[in-house]
């Protein structure tokens, strides 16, 4: 998943192991972080607008249409 994550701008949460910061089935913005990816982590922007590291296995990369990606960025 490392190679896919580095090129992904968004990912859907598929697992949270009772992590209250993450909502299952929610799409999150991904920030590139090659160092974190080497350790199988992914940098996610949450609802506060801050970014945090989470296990990459909690997410599945998704490709969104351009209009959807733009609407996510405007909302942020």
Helices and strands as residue ranges (DSSP letters): H 2-7, E 10-13, E 27-31, H 34-38, E 41-45, E 51-55, G 56-58, E 59-62, H 66-75
